[in-house]
Each structure stands twice: as C-alpha cells, then as structure tokens.
C-alpha cells in the first residue's frame, strides 16, 4: 500500500513538472513576441518622428506632402 501511494505521488510530480515546463515554453514565446513587437513599435515611432517634418515643410497637397503624410499615418497606426 505504501508503494502504491508513492507511485501515485511520483506520477503527480511528473505531471506537475510537465505542466510547469509547458508554461515556461509559452512564457518564453510570449517574451519573444513582446520583444519583437516592442522593436516594431520603436521603429514606427522613430520613422513617424522623422516623417512628421516632411509634410510640415513640403508644399501642401503636393506629391511629397501626400506620400509622406500617408506613411506618417501608417506609422502612427502601428504605434497605437
């Protein structure tokens, strides 16, 4: 009887460790995703900061003004 409960306890421990390892793998994947999204956010913000001045300086309604303005809008959408 004592050996039977020991085996049950071992099985429980093994299952518990499998669940912990699975959660750790998911946590690592989420951390990697977070890092990637953070760099996309930083890049879009940097581009938006630079592009802000092009439509502000360019002739209103001109080709440069319009294109830079749309790229700025896309970058700001990525930031939000």
C-alpha positions as CSV (number, residue, x, y, z in Angstrom):
1,X,0.0,0.0,0.0
2,X,2.8,2.4,0.8
3,X,4.5,1.7,-2.5
4,X,1.2,2.3,-4.4
5,X,0.8,5.8,-2.9
6,X,4.5,6.6,-3.7
7,X,3.9,5.7,-7.3
8,X,0.8,7.9,-7.4
9,X,2.9,10.8,-5.9
10,X,5.6,10.3,-8.4
11,X,3.1,10.4,-11.3
12,X,1.6,13.5,-9.8
13,X,5.0,15.1,-9.6
14,X,5.9,14.2,-13.2
15,X,2.6,15.6,-14.5
16,X,3.1,18.7,-12.5
17,X,6.6,19.2,-13.9
18,X,5.3,18.7,-17.5
19,X,2.7,21.5,-16.9
20,X,5.4,23.8,-15.5
21,X,7.7,23.1,-18.5
22,X,4.8,23.8,-20.9
23,X,4.0,27.1,-19.2
24,X,7.7,28.1,-19.3
25,X,7.8,27.4,-23.0
26,X,4.7,29.5,-23.5
27,X,6.2,32.3,-21.4
28,X,9.4,32.3,-23.4
29,X,7.4,32.5,-26.6
30,X,5.4,35.4,-25.2
31,X,8.5,37.2,-24.2
32,X,10.0,36.8,-27.6
33,X,6.8,38.1,-29.2
34,X,6.8,41.1,-26.8
35,X,10.4,41.9,-27.7
36,X,9.6,41.8,-31.5
37,X,6.5,44.0,-31.1
38,X,8.5,46.4,-29.0
39,X,11.1,46.8,-31.7
40,X,8.4,47.3,-34.3
41,X,6.8,50.0,-32.1
42,X,10.2,51.8,-31.6
43,X,10.9,51.7,-35.3
44,X,7.5,53.0,-36.3
45,X,7.8,55.8,-33.7
46,X,11.2,56.8,-34.9
47,X,10.1,56.9,-38.6
48,X,7.0,58.9,-37.6
49,X,9.1,61.4,-35.7
50,X,11.3,62.0,-38.8
51,X,8.4,62.0,-41.3
52,X,6.4,64.5,-39.3
53,X,8.6,67.3,-40.6
54,X,8.3,66.4,-44.3
55,X,4.6,67.2,-44.7
56,X,5.0,70.2,-42.4
57,X,7.7,71.7,-44.7
58,X,6.6,70.4,-48.2
59,X,4.0,72.3,-50.3
60,X,0.6,71.4,-49.1
61,X,-1.2,69.0,-51.5
62,X,2.0,68.2,-53.3
63,X,3.1,64.6,-54.1
64,X,5.8,64.7,-51.4
65,X,3.4,66.1,-48.8
66,X,0.8,63.5,-49.6
67,X,3.1,60.4,-49.6
68,X,5.0,61.4,-46.5
69,X,1.7,62.2,-44.8
70,X,0.3,58.7,-45.6
71,X,3.4,57.0,-44.4
72,X,3.2,59.1,-41.2
73,X,-0.4,57.9,-40.7
74,X,0.6,54.3,-41.2
75,X,3.4,54.6,-38.6
76,X,1.1,56.3,-36.1
77,X,-1.4,53.5,-36.6
78,X,1.3,50.9,-35.8
79,X,2.1,52.8,-32.6
80,X,-1.4,52.7,-31.3
